[in-house]
Structure formats: C-alpha cells, structure tokens
Amino acid sequence: MQNKLSGVVRFTQQAISDLDRRRRVRCRDAMILREHFYGSLYAAHSPLPDQDACQG
C-alpha cells in the first residue's frame, strides 16, 4: 500500500510540474499546441480566454 501511495504522489508531482512548465510556454507556442490537440478548425473558432491574453 505504501508503495502504491508513493507512486501516486510522484505522478501528481510530475503532473503539477508539467502544468507549471506549460504555463510558462509562450503564448504563440500555446496556440500552436492547442491547434495540434484540437485541430486547426476548432482552434480557429474557439473563443478561449487565453486567446485574449495573446493580443497584448
């Protein structure tokens, strides 16, 4: 049980560090990633909040 729990903790810490890294990705790169994940058509027509952040 202890071993399984430490694996979950390690996985959670890795996920948090990945999120933190992603947050630092430049805006343009974030848009490219979003297009890659959702398809360019979806990305072009989805008014997501981070799109506004890219204007400045």
C-alpha positions in Angstrom: 0.0 0.0 0.0 2.8 2.4 0.9 4.5 1.7 -2.4 1.3 2.4 -4.4 0.7 5.7 -2.5 4.3 6.9 -3.2 3.7 6.2 -6.9 0.5 8.3 -6.8 2.4 11.1 -5.1 5.2 11.0 -7.6 2.7 11.0 -10.5 0.8 14.0 -9.0 4.0 16.0 -8.5 5.0 15.2 -12.1 1.7 16.4 -13.4 1.9 19.6 -11.4 5.4 20.3 -12.7 4.2 19.7 -16.3 1.3 22.1 -15.8 3.7 24.7 -14.3 6.1 24.3 -17.3 3.2 24.6 -19.7 2.0 27.8 -18.0 5.4 29.3 -18.9 5.1 28.4 -22.6 5.0 31.5 -24.8 1.6 32.4 -26.0 2.3 31.7 -29.6 3.5 28.2 -28.7 0.4 27.7 -26.6 -1.8 28.4 -29.6 0.2 26.0 -31.8 -0.2 23.3 -29.1 -3.9 24.0 -28.9 -4.2 23.7 -32.7 -2.3 20.4 -32.6 -4.5 19.0 -29.9 -7.9 20.2 -31.0 -7.4 20.6 -34.7 -6.9 23.9 -36.5 -10.5 24.4 -37.4 -11.6 24.1 -33.7 -8.7 26.3 -32.5 -9.5 29.0 -35.1 -13.2 29.2 -34.0 -13.0 28.6 -30.2 -13.0 31.9 -28.2 -11.0 30.6 -25.3 -9.8 33.1 -22.7 -6.1 32.5 -23.5 -6.7 33.8 -27.0 -7.4 37.3 -25.5 -4.1 37.1 -23.5 -2.2 36.7 -26.7 -3.3 40.0 -28.2 -1.1 42.0 -25.8 
